[in-house]
Amino acid sequence: MAEIKTVGVVGAGQMGSGIAHVCALGGYDVLLHDVAPERIGVGIEAISKNMARQVAKGVIDQASMDAGLKRVRPAESKQTLGEADLVIEAATENEEVKKAVFRDLQPYLKDTALLASNTSSISITRLASSTDRPGKFIGLHFMNPAPLMKLVEIIRGIATDADTYETAVRFAQSLGKTTANAEDFPAFIVNRVLIPMINEAIYTLYEGVGTVEAIDTAMRLGANHPMGPLELADFIGLDTVLAIMNVLYDGLADTKYRPCPLLVKYVEAGWLGRKAGRGFYDYRGETPVPTR
């Protein structure tokens, strides 16, 4: 099996910086890259703040934080990622964007390097086929936020080698994560179940069955969910929810996966949830207020 010492992470947003955070605390050297170089610094700053929060809560000690931060290096050029034994792509949930990331990386990677995508819904087989190493390609779907969530879904493409799979499992478990194996079908396990539930909650709002507040309260207290489905949608990002529903609808050709028109309208309006300041809640004041 391949030995992993250095991990490249492409995408310095919430997911990418979270994955880099976890890898650094796991003892790996991390190279953090983004197409917008200014985002790399923002991502490293987020890692520092989130590690400090863990120290304050007693999850890690100060020495672990200091050592972890030293392991994270900015990789402003793709060439720098040539040092990596494993590169994890954490770009936006768009198949063409992800394929472009892998195409651009290929000239700089060493022959033994493994490739992984953090996609939450897109076919690993299709992504792998756009690279020069489908046998060394795998899905590593970290849950959001990566430093807190214990699960990593591991998805093999049709061409993924057994050694690549075993290395990926060993790597994820070395980060203190529990792994779940998912077959390469649209949205895998977690999002195949979760995102249609959120879409149904949006239909419930769209059809006037309940208000935003009523729906979220009902699911928190009636189903013992830690977060209501509309609040969770805002946390995930409504554009991501819509992208996953479209993957399910296109990939499975079943009308039960039709995205709710209200979800489409919110995305068209740019009301994407927490990251945009508005979604099913308005986050611009001291406390979130329902927008419907």
C-alpha positions as CSV (number, residue, x, y, z in Angstrom):
1,M,0.0,0.0,0.0
2,A,1.1,3.6,-0.7
3,E,2.6,5.5,2.2
4,I,1.0,8.9,2.8
5,K,3.1,11.6,4.4
6,T,2.1,14.8,2.6
7,V,-1.5,15.6,1.7
8,G,-2.5,18.3,-0.9
9,V,-5.9,19.9,-0.5
10,V,-7.3,21.8,-3.5
11,G,-9.9,24.3,-2.3
12,A,-9.5,26.5,0.7
13,G,-13.1,27.1,1.5
14,Q,-15.1,25.7,4.4
15,M,-14.6,22.0,3.4
16,G,-11.1,22.3,2.1
17,S,-9.8,24.2,5.2
18,G,-11.7,21.7,7.4
19,I,-10.0,18.7,5.7
20,A,-6.6,20.4,5.9
21,H,-7.3,21.1,9.7
22,V,-8.0,17.4,10.3
23,C,-5.1,16.1,8.3
24,A,-2.7,18.5,10.1
25,L,-3.8,17.3,13.5
26,G,-3.5,13.8,12.2
27,G,0.2,14.3,11.7
28,Y,0.3,14.8,8.0
29,D,2.1,17.6,6.2
30,V,-0.5,19.6,4.3
31,L,-0.3,21.8,1.2
32,L,-3.3,24.0,0.8
33,H,-4.1,25.3,-2.6
34,D,-6.9,27.4,-4.2
35,V,-7.4,29.0,-7.6
36,A,-7.7,32.3,-5.8
37,P,-4.5,32.7,-3.9
38,E,-6.0,35.2,-1.4
39,R,-8.4,32.4,-0.2
40,I,-5.4,30.3,1.0
41,G,-4.6,32.8,3.7
42,V,-8.2,33.1,4.7
43,G,-8.4,29.3,4.9
44,I,-5.3,29.0,7.1
45,E,-6.7,31.8,9.4
46,A,-9.9,29.8,9.7
47,I,-7.9,26.7,10.6
48,S,-6.1,28.6,13.3
49,K,-9.4,30.0,14.8
50,N,-11.1,26.6,14.7
51,M,-8.1,24.9,16.4
52,A,-8.1,27.7,19.1
53,R,-11.8,26.9,19.7
54,Q,-10.9,23.2,20.1
55,V,-8.2,24.2,22.6
56,A,-10.6,26.3,24.6
57,K,-13.0,23.4,24.7
58,G,-10.3,21.0,25.8
59,V,-10.6,18.8,22.7
60,I,-6.9,19.3,21.9
61,D,-4.1,20.9,23.8
62,Q,-2.0,24.0,22.8
63,A,1.0,21.8,21.8
64,S,-1.1,19.9,19.3
65,M,-2.5,23.1,17.9
66,D,1.0,24.6,17.5
67,A,2.4,21.4,15.9
68,G,-0.7,21.2,13.6
69,L,-0.4,24.8,12.3
70,K,3.2,24.3,11.5
71,R,2.3,21.4,9.2
72,V,0.0,23.5,7.0
73,R,1.8,25.3,4.2
74,P,0.3,27.5,1.5
75,A,0.6,26.1,-2.0
76,E,0.1,29.1,-4.3
77,S,1.2,27.1,-7.4
78,K,-0.1,23.8,-8.7
79,Q,3.5,22.7,-9.1
80,T,4.0,22.6,-5.3
81,L,1.3,19.9,-5.1
82,G,3.8,17.6,-6.9
83,E,5.2,16.9,-3.4
84,A,1.9,15.3,-2.3
85,D,1.3,11.6,-1.8
86,L,-2.4,12.2,-1.8
87,V,-4.3,15.1,-3.3
88,I,-7.9,15.7,-2.1
89,E,-10.1,17.9,-4.3
90,A,-12.6,20.1,-2.3
91,A,-13.8,22.4,-5.1
92,T,-17.4,23.5,-5.6
93,E,-20.0,20.7,-6.3
94,N,-19.8,21.0,-10.1
95,E,-18.6,18.1,-12.2
96,E,-16.9,20.2,-14.9
97,V,-15.0,22.3,-12.3
98,K,-13.8,19.2,-10.6
99,K,-12.6,17.6,-13.8
100,A,-10.8,20.8,-14.7
101,V,-9.0,20.7,-11.3
102,F,-7.8,17.1,-12.0
103,R,-6.7,17.9,-15.5
104,D,-4.7,20.9,-14.4
105,L,-3.0,18.9,-11.6
106,Q,-1.9,15.9,-13.7
107,P,1.3,17.3,-15.2
108,Y,2.7,18.0,-11.7
109,L,1.9,14.9,-9.8
110,K,4.3,12.1,-9.1
111,D,3.3,8.7,-10.6
112,T,2.6,7.2,-7.2
113,A,0.3,10.0,-6.0
114,L,-3.3,9.1,-5.2
115,L,-6.2,11.3,-6.1
116,A,-9.4,11.8,-4.1
117,S,-12.6,13.8,-4.5
118,N,-14.6,15.2,-1.6
119,T,-17.7,15.3,-3.9
120,S,-20.9,14.7,-2.0
121,S,-22.9,13.4,-5.0
122,I,-21.0,13.1,-8.3
123,S,-19.9,9.8,-9.9
124,I,-16.4,8.8,-8.8
125,T,-16.1,6.6,-11.9
126,R,-16.7,9.6,-14.2
127,L,-14.3,11.9,-12.3
128,A,-11.7,9.2,-12.3
129,S,-12.0,8.6,-16.1
130,S,-11.0,12.2,-16.8
131,T,-7.6,11.6,-15.1
132,D,-4.5,9.7,-16.0
133,R,-4.8,7.3,-13.0
134,P,-8.3,5.9,-12.5
135,G,-6.9,3.0,-10.5
136,K,-5.5,5.5,-8.0
137,F,-8.7,7.6,-7.7
138,I,-11.2,7.3,-4.9
139,G,-14.0,9.3,-3.2
140,L,-13.3,10.6,0.3
141,H,-16.5,12.4,1.4
142,F,-15.8,14.2,4.6
143,M,-18.9,15.5,6.4
144,N,-19.2,19.2,7.2
145,P,-17.7,20.6,9.4
146,A,-14.8,18.1,9.0
147,P,-13.1,18.8,12.3
148,L,-16.3,17.9,14.2
149,M,-18.0,15.2,12.2
150,K,-16.8,11.6,12.7
151,L,-17.8,10.1,9.4
152,V,-16.0,9.7,6.1
153,E,-17.8,8.0,3.2
154,I,-15.4,6.0,1.0
155,I,-16.5,5.5,-2.6
156,R,-14.8,3.3,-5.1
157,G,-15.1,4.0,-8.8
158,I,-15.3,1.0,-11.1
159,A,-11.6,1.2,-11.8
160,T,-10.3,1.9,-8.3
161,D,-7.5,-0.5,-7.3
162,A,-7.8,-2.6,-4.1
163,D,-4.6,-1.0,-2.8
164,T,-6.0,2.5,-3.3
165,Y,-9.1,1.6,-1.4
166,E,-7.2,0.0,1.5
167,T,-4.9,3.0,1.7
168,A,-7.9,5.4,1.8
169,V,-9.5,3.5,4.6
170,R,-6.3,3.4,6.6
171,F,-5.8,7.1,6.0
172,A,-9.3,8.1,7.0
173,Q,-9.1,6.0,10.2
174,S,-5.7,7.5,11.1
175,L,-7.5,10.8,11.3
176,G,-9.8,9.4,14.0
177,K,-12.7,9.0,11.6
178,T,-15.2,6.2,11.2
179,T,-15.6,5.0,7.6
180,A,-18.7,3.9,5.7
181,N,-18.3,2.3,2.3
182,A,-20.8,3.5,-0.3
183,E,-21.3,2.2,-3.8
184,D,-20.8,4.7,-6.7
185,F,-24.5,5.7,-7.1
186,P,-25.7,9.4,-7.2
187,A,-25.2,11.1,-3.8
188,F,-23.9,7.9,-2.1
189,I,-25.5,7.1,1.3
190,V,-25.7,10.2,3.5
191,N,-26.9,12.7,0.9
192,R,-29.1,10.1,-0.9
193,V,-31.2,10.1,2.4
194,L,-30.6,13.6,3.8
195,I,-31.0,15.9,0.8
196,P,-34.4,14.5,-0.4
197,M,-35.6,15.0,3.2
198,I,-34.5,18.6,3.1
199,N,-36.1,19.0,-0.3
200,E,-39.4,17.6,1.1
201,A,-39.2,20.1,4.0
202,I,-38.9,22.9,1.4
203,Y,-42.0,21.4,-0.4
204,T,-43.8,21.5,2.9
205,L,-43.0,25.2,3.2
206,Y,-43.8,25.8,-0.5
207,E,-47.3,24.2,-0.1
208,G,-48.1,26.1,3.0
209,V,-48.2,23.1,5.3
210,G,-46.1,24.9,7.9
211,T,-43.9,28.0,8.3
212,V,-40.1,27.9,8.4
213,E,-40.2,28.1,12.2
214,A,-42.9,25.4,12.5
215,I,-41.2,22.9,10.2
216,D,-37.8,23.3,12.0
217,T,-39.4,23.1,15.4
218,A,-41.4,20.0,14.4
219,M,-38.4,18.1,13.2
220,R,-36.1,19.2,16.1
221,L,-38.6,18.2,18.8
222,G,-40.7,15.6,16.9
223,A,-37.8,13.6,15.3
224,N,-35.1,14.6,17.8
225,H,-32.9,16.2,15.0
226,P,-30.2,18.5,16.4
227,M,-31.0,21.1,13.6
228,G,-34.2,21.6,11.7
229,P,-34.1,20.7,7.9
230,L,-34.4,24.4,6.7
231,E,-31.7,25.6,9.1
232,L,-29.6,22.7,8.0
233,A,-30.2,23.6,4.3
234,D,-28.9,27.1,5.0
235,F,-25.9,25.7,6.8
236,I,-25.0,23.4,3.9
237,G,-25.7,26.1,1.3
238,L,-28.9,26.1,-0.9
239,D,-26.8,26.0,-4.1
240,T,-25.2,22.7,-2.9
241,V,-28.6,21.3,-1.9
242,L,-29.9,22.1,-5.4
243,A,-26.8,20.7,-7.1
244,I,-27.2,17.4,-5.2
245,M,-30.9,17.2,-6.0
246,N,-30.1,17.8,-9.7
247,V,-27.6,15.0,-9.6
248,L,-30.2,12.6,-8.1
249,Y,-32.9,13.7,-10.5
250,D,-30.6,13.4,-13.6
251,G,-28.9,10.2,-12.4
252,L,-31.9,8.2,-11.2
253,A,-34.7,9.6,-13.4
254,D,-37.3,9.4,-10.7
255,T,-39.8,12.3,-10.1
256,K,-39.4,12.0,-6.4
257,Y,-36.1,13.7,-6.7
258,R,-37.5,16.8,-8.5
259,P,-36.0,19.9,-6.9
260,C,-38.7,22.0,-5.2
261,P,-39.4,25.2,-7.3
262,L,-39.0,27.3,-4.1
263,L,-35.4,26.0,-3.7
264,V,-34.7,26.9,-7.2
265,K,-36.1,30.5,-6.6
266,Y,-33.9,31.0,-3.5
267,V,-30.8,30.0,-5.4
268,E,-31.7,32.2,-8.4
269,A,-32.1,35.1,-5.9
270,G,-28.7,34.4,-4.5
271,W,-30.2,33.6,-1.1
272,L,-27.9,30.7,-0.5
273,G,-28.0,30.4,3.3
274,R,-25.5,31.4,6.0
275,K,-22.7,32.1,3.6
276,A,-24.8,34.7,1.7
277,G,-26.4,36.2,4.8
278,R,-29.9,35.0,3.7
279,G,-31.6,31.8,2.9
280,F,-34.6,30.4,4.7
281,Y,-33.4,32.6,7.6
282,D,-32.0,36.1,7.5
283,Y,-28.6,36.2,9.3
284,R,-27.8,39.9,9.0
285,G,-29.1,40.8,12.4
286,E,-28.2,39.6,15.9
287,T,-30.4,36.5,15.6
288,P,-31.6,34.6,12.5
289,V,-35.1,35.5,11.4
290,P,-37.3,33.4,9.1
291,T,-37.6,34.8,5.6
292,R,-41.0,33.2,5.0
